[in-house]
Amino acid sequence: MYKKLLLFIVPFLLGLDFQNFNQPNDEILWDKWGIPHIYASTDDNLYYMMGWAQMHNHGNLILKLYGEGRAKSSEYWSEDIGRDKLLHQLGVLNASQKAYALLPQKEKQVLISFAKGINTYADQNPNELEEKYKVVLPVKPEDILQHTFRVFYLEFLINRNISKANKWTAGSNGWAISGSKTTSGNSMLMANPHLNWDDFWLFFEAHLITETNDLYGTTLVGLPTIGIGFNKNLGWTHTVNTLDNVDLYELTLQNGQYQLDNEFHDFTIDTVQIIEKTGSGKKATTVLRKQSAFGMVFKEEGNKAIAIKWPNTDGKLNIIGQWLAMGESQSLEQFQKALAMNGLPLFNVIYSDNENNILYHFGGNAPKKSGGWDKWQKVVSGTSSKDLWQGYYSSEEVPAYLNPESGWIQNANDPPYTSTFPAAIRPDDYPSHMAPNEMGFRPQRSALLIKDAMNLNLDQLIALKHDTKSEYFLRIKEDLSKIDSGLLDSLTKEALATLLSWDGSFEENSTGPVLFSMFAKELGSKGVFAEEWDFNDPLNTPRKLKDLTHVTSSLQIAAVKHQQIYGLLAVSYGDVYRLEVGNHSYAANGGAGSLGIFRTMNYSPKGNGQFFASHGETYVCATEFGKEVTAKALMSYGNATQAHSPHVGDQLELFSKKQLRKVLLQREDQLQNLEKREQLSQMR
């Protein structure tokens, strides 16, 4: 009998899922929200399946982005030759090629495996891809780094410094909370980046599981490594920081040379040809690349030129390597070692872990240079070597601190000095060109929400995060009440009453936000307050409206415009502002960060006086680091863009209700919420 039992049990055990014995199968468990939980026995398999998974959800977008990153939009699709030229002219493409050649083998192999996964998916699923994008195939490992450089250096950094990018709107919120403020005594982390709801700005959510790590988070579409995430021991988020590492110089020219100190020097010059697809065929355009000690020439006129200086033109800084190291870290010490790589070009880092540490780090390639902040916000005369960059500040030299006495850290794209109170670091501690000293209404709202909150559990933290009140309105409401309504015409009087009866919330049924948004636009952003912002009273200033006559006039103009468009003043916010992705449409909540709204949403005109969400709350993830990590998250627009995917906009209803999903960290939960299961053998 015993032998018969063994004969039955042994084959059964051999057939069991090895994951039950902590030996992960090579497979993807797709949950009902289109999020891949990738189990891999090797890093090669992990990033191969990550490439496959991203193609499954974003195949057309990825190929489009890689074609653009190659600077071949004009050749492939007769589109955006201007960007193609800029990628060459400013040396972005060239720098990415240098960076690929310098990559350590570990990071290079990640790109190789990721590209293989992309190409195999394309080979096996040709009908899932639009014909126009197949010209990009096969994807090469270099394409991934070229896309990375295009996004970070051209789009995030350079384009916010040249005139065509005046509407650049990247942003983010982040909180780290120590156990002194939570009911459990565990630290918490709230990640909340704000980017556009389309194109290269989109995020991809994924779960990467190996025998040595269990990493969950998000990355920009087309990148292989998690950029905002957590594992069983620690987590981090990013916010776009006030780092100034792109500078414009005015060069003085003479006989084809540029002045440096008292001499004229030759440019380093080469050319590259761009092929442009036209209606009758193709034509070649030559792009001239001119490099000076002050950077790459962007524009020339007469005896003057504008040069743009930006970081990592030599390709020596390793973005992929730093994010890999951050995600693989299992302790504060390992994470700080990853930060010391200084490979990311920008971003604050906000960190929590299961040892109850919280950390703030002003990350990025901060150049050493002469002069203060204001000097470098203008075009600088490029004639003196004193104004050349002198390398970058190390990770030990930039603003950073660990475990502030407040027990909390916040950042809403404000400078490092206002990230907690009492201040853990001060402007006088650092060179004045490192960052400005200011604090807008959104970071003030952020700090006010979290600073006095105590005995928080994760759901309470999430509720605070969904606050929609305008700090700007709350700051001026009392002053508005001092306006003598007896002197107003009937429409302006009604408008004032509408605002004074409103609590400042941008909720779908609120009847004050549409009018207030128009009023704030008329009021303007400069010279409004009698008392300007003060670092010594950072959460109560600016205050006191300076000129009530101007305020009254602005309200009158806004009321007339509002009445002309909507026919009445008390219009519901959700009737005007909408959330629309794919076939999903809901009333919106949340509003512009410039109005001091923490739940930041920006909208684009839809016509007929309506607007649709186009930028803002993209990814939200609230994490608690206990014995077992727990988390809730939301990808506002869904985790896919492929036209026939059910996950285009499938999380939008939760967004409209200000709800997050449970993050499925346990295999049992993933299997209970399983949409599809793919074995690696099916992806070969």
N, C-alpha and C positions, 0 to 999 in steps of 0.2 A: 504494500500500500504506500509506504514512504517513497519508494523509488518511482511509483506511478505519479505521486504528487509532485515530485521534483521534475519529472518529465513534462508535467503540465505548467509548473510555475516558471521554469527557466526560459522557455520560449516567450512566455508572457512578459517577463521582465525585460528580455532583450528587445521586445517590441515597444516598450514604453518610451514616451517623449523624454529625451535626455535632459530637457530643461528641468524636470522634476529632480534631477540629481545635480543641479547647478552646472550642467554642461549645455549651454544654449545651442539649440538648433540654428541653422542658417535659414531664416525665414522672416517674412513680414506679416505681422498680424495687423490688418487694417481695421480700425474701429469704426463705429457708425458715424463718426464725424469726419472721416477721411484722413485720420491721423495715423501714420505708420509707426508701429512699434517694431523696431528692427532688431532681431536677435542674430548675433554674428559670433562665429568662433575665431575670426581673425579680423584685423583692421582692414585688410584688403577686401574681405567680404562685406564688412560693415559699410564702407564708403561706396563700394560697387552697388549695394542695395539702396544706399541713400541717393545715388544718381538715378537709379531705376525709379525710385519712389517719387522723386521730384518730377521726372518726366511723366509719370502716370498722372500727376495732378496739374502740371504746368508745362507740358511739352512744347506747345507752340510758343509760349512766352519765353521759355529758356532759349530756344533756338534763335528767336528774334533778338534777345539780349546779347547772345554770344556773337551774332552777326554784327550788331552795333558795336560791341566791344572790340571787334576786329577792325573797326573803322571802314566797314564795307556796306553800310546802309545804302549809299548811293549806287554802288555796283550791283547789289542784289535786288534792291526794291525801288530805286530812283527816289530815295528819301534822305533828307537831312544831310546833305553834303557839307553843310556848315559844321555839324558835330564831327563828321569824319575828318575834316580839315583840322579842327581844333585838337583832336586826339593826337594827330601827328605834330602839328605846329607847336604845341606846348610840351611835347615830349612824353605824354602820358603812355602812349602805346610802347614807345621805346623803353621807358622805365619798367613797365611790366615785363617786357622780354628780358631785361637785365635781371629782374627779381626772380624770374623762373630759373634762369641759369644758375643763380646763387642759392636756390632753395636747398636745404638739407634733404637727404634722400627720404627721410620719413614723410616730410610734407609733400615732396614731389610724388611719392607713391600714393598719397591720399588723392591728389589730383588725377593721377593716372587711373586709379580704381574708379573714381567718381565718373570720369569721362567714359570709361568702358561700360559702366552701368547705363549711362545716357545713350550711348551708341547701340547697345544691345536692345534696349527698349525700343528705340527707333526702328531697328531692323525687324523686330518681332511684331511691331504694332504700326505698320506704315499707314493704315487707314485712320489712325487716331491723330495724325499730323497733317496740317495744311501743306499743300504742295509747295507754296511759295517759300516756306521756311526750310524745306528739305535741302536747299542749296547749301545750308550751313554744315550739313553732315559730310563727313564724320567730325564730331567735336574732338578737339585736341586738348590735352591737359593745359597747354598754354592759354587756351581760350578762357578758361576759368579764372586765371589770374588777370588776364586782360579785362575781363568783365569786372573783377574786383577793383582794379585800379580805376576803371572808368567810373564806377559808382562812388568810390570813396574820394578819389582825388579830383576828378572833374566835377561830379555832381554835388557831393557833400561840401567840398572845400572851395575849389576854384570858382564854381558858378555863383557862389554867394558873394564873390568879390568883383564880379564884372557886371556891367550895367544890364545885360540881358536877363539877369537872374534876380531882379528886384522882388519877385514874388516867391522866392525860395522860402519854404515853410517847414523844414524838418524840425522836430521837437520831441519832447518826451517828459514823462513824470517818473519818479522813482522814490520809494521809501524803504528804509531798513529800520526795524524796530527791535530793540533788545528785550530780553525776557523781563526786565524790570517794569515793562508796560503791558505785559500780557498775563492772562489768567493762568496759563500753563507754565509760565516761566521760560518758554521757548522763544527764540528770536524768530522774526518774520521778515519776509521780503515781498515787496510789491513792485512788479515790473509793468511799465505802461508806456511803451514807445508810441510816438505820433508821427506817422508818415502819410504820404498820399495813398489813396486807395486804388492804385493802378501801377502798371509798368514795373520798372526796376525797384520801386519802393516797397513792393509787396513782400510779406513774410511767409515762411513755410514752417509749420510746426511739426516736430518729429521727436521720437523717443529712440535713443541709441543704447543698446544693451549688449555688453560683452561680459566675459568672466571677471574682468577687473574694474568695470565701471558701469554705471547706470545713469545715463545723462539724458535729461529732458529739457526741451526748450524750443527756441525758434532761431531761424537765420533768414537772411534775405534770399529770395528765390535765385537759384543759380550758384549759391555758395555751399560748399560741402560741410562746413563746420558750424556747430552751434555758437551763436553770437550772444544770446541772452538765455541763460539756463541755470539748471541746478542738478546736483546729483544727491546721493544719500547723505552727504556731509556738509555741503555748502552750495551757495548760489550767488548769482550776481545779475545785475541789470545795467544797462547803459542809458545815459541821457546825452544829447548833443550839448557839448560844453562851449563856453565862451572863449575858446582857444583861438588865437590869431596866428595862424601859421601859413597864410597866403598873403604876400605883400606885393603891391604895385609900385614900380619905380619908373620915374621919368628919366630917360637917358638923353644925353646930349651927343649929337652925331656930327661927324666931320669926315668927309671923304670915305664914307663906308665904314668908319670906325666909331667906337663909343668912348666917352671920356671916363676915366677912372683916376681919381686924384688929379695930378697935373699932366697926365699922359693920355694918349688915345690908343686904344687896343683893338685888335681884330676880333670880330665875332667868330665863333665856330659855326660854320655854315654847311648844311647839306640839304638835299632835296629828296622828296618822295613823290611818286605819282599815285594819284587816286583815279580809279576808273569809275566813270559815271554812266549808268544805264540811261539811255535816252529813247525817245520814240522811234528814232531811225537806226538805233544801234548803240554804240558805246563811244565815249570820248574820254580822253585822258586830261587830268588837271594836275599841274605841278604845285606842290606845297613846299614853300621855302621854310626851313627850320634854322633859326638864328639864335645861338646861345651866347649869353654874356655872363659875367660874374654875378650879375643881378638877376639872372633867370632868363627864361625864354621870351623872345620878342613876340608881343601880341599884336601890336599896331604901330605903324610908322606914318609920320606926316612931317614933311619938311626936314628940319634938322633935329627933330625930336622923335622919340619912340617910347612906347610903354612896354616894360618887361614885367613878367609875372614870375615870382619866386614861390615855389611850393615844395613841400618836403618829399624825401625819398626818391628824388630823381635818379639816384644811383642804384636804386633797387635793393639796398642792403637791409631794409627793415622788413620784418617777416610777419605780416598780418595773420596768415593761416597758422603759423607756428604758435603765435601767442594765444589765439583762441583754442587751439588744440590743448595747449598747456593749461589754460584756465579750466577747461572742461575736464581734464584728467586729474586736476588737483584734488586731493582728499583732506587737506588741512590748510589752515591759514598760512602757515609758512610756505607750503608749496604754491599757494595762490599768489602770495607776495613775490615769490621767485618768478612766477609767470608774468606778473605786472612789470617786473624789472627788465623784461625783454624789450619793452617800449616799442613794440612793433605796430600797434594800432595808430593810425594817423590822428585820431581825435576820440572823444567820448569820456565823460565821467564814468567811473565805476562805482557802483553802490553794492555792498556785499553783506551777506549774513551767513552764519554757519551754526552747526549743532553744538558748538562750544560756547554759544551765546556771544560771539564776537560780531560787531558790525563795523564796517569800514567805508570810508570815502576816499576816492583817489581821482585826482584831476589828470586823466590819462591823455596820451597823445604826444605828437612830436612838437613840443614847444620850443621854438628857436630862441637862442640867446642873441639879444640885439640891444642897441643903445636907444635911449629915449623912452617916453611913457606911452601909455595906451592910446591917447588921442593922436599922437604923431602918426601911428601906424594904421589909423583908420582912413588916412588920406593917401594920395599918391605921393610917395617920398622922392625927393631929388636923388637920382642915382649917379652921383659923381664922386662920392667919397667912400673910401674903403671902411670908414668908421661905421657906415650903415649896412655893411655886409653882415649876414648871419655868421655867428661864431659857434656853430654846432647846435646841439639840442640839450635841454635840461634833462638830466637823468630822472628816473622814477623816484629817487630819493630827494630830488630838488623841487619837484612840483608840489602844489598844495595837496595835502593828504593828512588823514588822522584816523585813529582807531579808538573805538569805544568812548565816545564823548559822554560827559557827565549827564547830558540831557536824556540819553537813552534812545535817541532817534536821529535819523538822517533823512533829509529830503533834498530833492533837486528837481526843478522844473525849468531847466535851461538857464538858471541864474548863475552868477559867478560863484566860486567855491566858498567865499567867505560868509555866505548867508545860508549854508546848508544845514546848520543846526544853531540853536540858541540855548544857553549862552554860547557865543561864538567859540569854536574850537581852534580856529585859525583866523588871522586878521590880515587885511591888505598890506599893512606895514611889514609883514613877515616875508614878503615876496617882491620881486621886481615889479614896478608899476605896469610894464608892458605884458605881464603874465595874463592879466584878466582885468576887466573893469570892476568898479565897486558900485553896484546898483541892485535893485530888487523890484521886479514888476509885480503886478497884482496877482498873477497866477501863482508864482512861488510864495507870495505872502499867504494866499488862500491855502496852499499846500501846507505851509508851516503852521498856520492857525488851526487847521483840521487835526493835525497830529500831535502838536506839542503838549496839549493838556489831556489828551486821551489816555485813559488808564484802564487796566483790567480788560484788555482787548482779547477777544478770540478771533479766529480767522474770518468768520462771517461779519463781525463788527468792523474789522479792518476793511473788508470789501465794501460794506455799506458806506464807510467814510470815503472810500475811493470814488464812489458814484455820486458824490455831492455835486450839484449843478448850480449852486448859487454864485452870483457875480460879486466878487469882492469890490470891484469898481463901483457898482451900484450901491452896495451896502455902505461904502465910504462916503458917498455923496447924498444919501437919502435924507439925512437930517437937514442938510443945507437946502435941498429942494423944498423941504417943508416950510422954509423961511420965505419963499417967494410969495408975494402978495397976490393971491389969485383974483382979488377984486380988480386988478389992473389988466387982467388978461382977457382976450377975446374968448368966446364960448368954446371954440375947438381946442385952443391951447389950455384952457382951464380944465376941460375934460381929459386932455392928455396928461396934465399934471396929476389929476385925481387918479387916473389909471395907474400911473407909476407909484404914487404914494400908497396905494392899496395893495401893491404887489410885494411879495416877500423876497424877490431877487432870484428866484429859482427858474432855470431854463428847463421846465418839464413840458411834456406834450400838451397838457391842458392849461398851462400858464398863459395869461392874457397880457403880460407886461413885456416879455422878451423881444418881440418883433419891433414894438415901438421904441424900446430902450436901445436896441441895436442901431436903429436909424438916428436916434437922438445922440448917441455917443459918437457916431460918425460925423455929425454936424458939429458937435462940441470940439472935436479935434483932440489931439494927444499932447500938445505942448502949451504951456502957459495956462493950464486950467486951474491949478492949485496955488493957493497963497503960500503954503508950506510945502517945499519939495521933499523928496525922500531923504532920510537921514539914517546912516548906518547905526547910530546910537539909539534910534527909535524905529527899528526897521519894519515893524508890523503894524504901525499906526500912521505912518507917513507914506505918500503925500496926503494932505488933508486940507479942508476948508477951501471951497470954491472961491476963486479970486474975483470973478466979475459976474454977478448975478444977471446983469443986463445981457451979456453975451450968452449966458446959460438960457435965459428966457427966449432970446431970439432963436437960438439953436433948437429949442423945444418947439417953438412955433413952426419953424421950417419943417422939422421932422413930422409934426402932426399933420400938416398940409399934405406932404408927400405920402404919408401913411394912408390918409383918407382917400387920396386920389387912386392909390393902388388897390386898397382892400375894401374901401367903402365904409369901414367902421374902425374904431381904435382898439376895441377889445377883441382882437383876433387871436385864436388859439395858436400857440407856437407850432404844434404838430400838424396843423393844416397848411402851414407855410414851409416848414423845414421837414424834409423827408429823408428816410434811409432807403436807398434803392440799390440792390445788387442782383443781377440776374432777373429772375421772375419774382423776387421778393420785394415788398414795399411796406414800410411801417412809418408811423409818426416818429419824429426824432426827439431826442433830448440832449442836453449839453450844448455848449457854444464856444465862441472864440476865446482863446487864452488871453488875448489882449484886453478882454473884459473881466479878467480875473476869475475865469471859470476853470476849475480843476479838471472836470470832465470835458476835455477839450475836443471840440468838433468845429471844423470849418466847412463851408458849403459853397457850391458853385451854382450860378443861376440856371434854372430849369425853364424859365419862361412863365408868363402869367403871374408874376410876383412870387413864384415858388422857387425853392432851392433844394438841392440834394447833397448829401454828405459826400465829400471828396477827399477829406484829409482829417486826421486826428486819431481818435481812439482806434488803434489798429490791433494790437495784441495786449491782453491783460493777463497777468499771472500772479496770483497771491499764494505764497508758500510759507508753511510753518515747519521749522526744523526741530522736530522732536525725536524720540527713539525711532519712530517711523515718519518719514517725510510725508506730509499731506499738502495737496495743492488744488486750486481751482483756477481755471483759465478760460479765455475766450479769444478766438480769432474773428474779429468783428465781421469781416466780409467772407468768411469761410476759408477753407484750406485748399482751394482749387480754383483754377481759371479755365480749364478745358471745357469747351462749350456744353458737352453732354454730361458733365459730372454733376451728381446730385449735391455736391458740396460747394457749389458756387452760391454763396449767400445763405447757406443753410443755418448759420449761427446768428443771422441778423435779428430774428425774433427774440432770441435771448438778449441780444444787445439792447433792443427796444425796451425790454422789461428790466434792464439793469441786473441781469443774472449771469453767473459764470457756470461753466461745466465742471464737474468733478474730473480731475486729471487721473487717467487710468494707469496708475503706476504698477499695479499688481497683475500678474499674468491671468489670474482667475477673472478679474474684472474685464480684462481685454477680451478674453474668450466669451464672456457673457454678453459683451457688446460688439461681437465680431461681425464685420461686414464681408470681409474676404480674407483668405489666407493664401499666401504665396510662398512656396518653397524656393530656395536658391536654385535648385535643379530646374525649376520652371523658367528661370530668368537667364539661362545660359544659351 
